[in-house]
Amino acid sequence: MEQQLRTILDEVAGLSRPAADLAPRDDLFAAGLTSFATVGVMLAIEDEFDVAFPDALLVRSTFQSIASLSAVIAGLGAQSRAA
């Protein structure tokens, strides 16, 4: 999952450095992620992982790091499997 996220970030997020250079907990906003770019990241994640972000998760902390995105995606995947 982490490598897929890094690919999405490289393709969509417009970061100032390659996602491969980021540690899992590095702040994506400090690396150049904008609130506008989070929309593209969210849409790409929804397509890649077949999940949907509920409104409650459309907050800065969700998109703060690769680790936070991984945790959210894992939780959304578990919810969709339970439904």
C-alpha positions as CSV (number, residue, x, y, z in Angstrom):
1,M,0.0,0.0,0.0
2,E,2.8,2.4,0.9
3,Q,4.4,2.1,-2.6
4,Q,1.0,2.7,-4.3
5,L,0.6,5.8,-2.1
6,R,4.1,7.1,-3.1
7,T,3.2,6.6,-6.7
8,I,0.0,8.5,-6.4
9,L,1.8,11.3,-4.5
10,D,4.4,11.6,-7.3
11,E,1.8,11.7,-10.0
12,V,-0.8,13.9,-8.4
13,A,0.4,15.8,-5.3
14,G,3.0,18.2,-6.8
15,L,5.4,17.7,-3.9
16,S,8.7,19.5,-3.9
17,R,10.6,16.2,-3.7
18,P,10.0,12.6,-4.7
19,A,7.7,10.7,-2.4
20,A,10.4,8.0,-2.2
21,D,12.5,10.5,-0.2
22,L,9.8,10.9,2.4
23,A,9.7,8.9,5.7
24,P,6.2,7.5,6.4
25,R,5.5,10.1,9.1
26,D,7.0,13.1,7.2
27,D,4.6,16.1,6.9
28,L,3.2,16.1,3.3
29,F,2.1,19.7,3.6
30,A,5.7,20.7,4.5
31,A,6.8,18.8,1.4
32,G,4.5,20.9,-0.7
33,L,1.1,19.3,-0.6
34,T,-1.7,21.9,-0.9
35,S,-5.3,21.7,0.1
36,F,-6.2,21.9,-3.6
37,A,-3.9,18.9,-4.4
38,T,-5.4,16.8,-1.6
39,V,-8.6,16.6,-3.8
40,G,-6.6,14.9,-6.6
41,V,-4.8,12.7,-4.1
42,M,-8.2,11.7,-2.6
43,L,-9.7,10.9,-6.0
44,A,-6.6,8.8,-7.0
45,I,-6.7,6.9,-3.7
46,E,-10.4,6.2,-4.1
47,D,-9.8,4.8,-7.6
48,E,-6.7,2.8,-6.7
49,F,-8.0,1.2,-3.5
50,D,-11.8,1.1,-4.3
51,V,-12.7,3.1,-1.2
52,A,-14.7,6.3,-0.6
53,F,-13.7,9.0,1.8
54,P,-16.6,10.1,4.1
55,D,-16.9,13.8,4.8
56,A,-15.6,13.3,8.3
57,L,-12.2,12.2,6.9
58,L,-11.8,15.2,4.6
59,V,-9.5,17.0,7.1
60,R,-5.9,18.0,7.1
61,S,-4.8,15.2,9.5
62,T,-6.0,12.5,7.1
63,F,-3.5,13.8,4.5
64,Q,-0.7,14.7,6.9
65,S,1.6,11.8,6.1
66,I,1.9,8.6,4.2
67,A,1.4,6.8,7.5
68,S,-1.9,8.7,8.2
69,L,-3.1,7.9,4.7
70,S,-2.2,4.3,5.1
71,A,-4.2,4.0,8.3
72,V,-7.2,5.7,6.8
73,I,-7.2,3.5,3.8
74,A,-6.8,0.4,5.9
75,G,-9.8,1.5,8.0
76,L,-11.9,2.3,4.9
77,G,-11.1,-1.1,3.4
78,A,-12.1,-2.9,6.6
79,Q,-15.4,-0.9,6.5
80,S,-16.2,-1.8,2.9
81,R,-15.4,-5.5,3.6
82,A,-17.8,-5.5,6.6
83,A,-20.6,-3.9,4.6
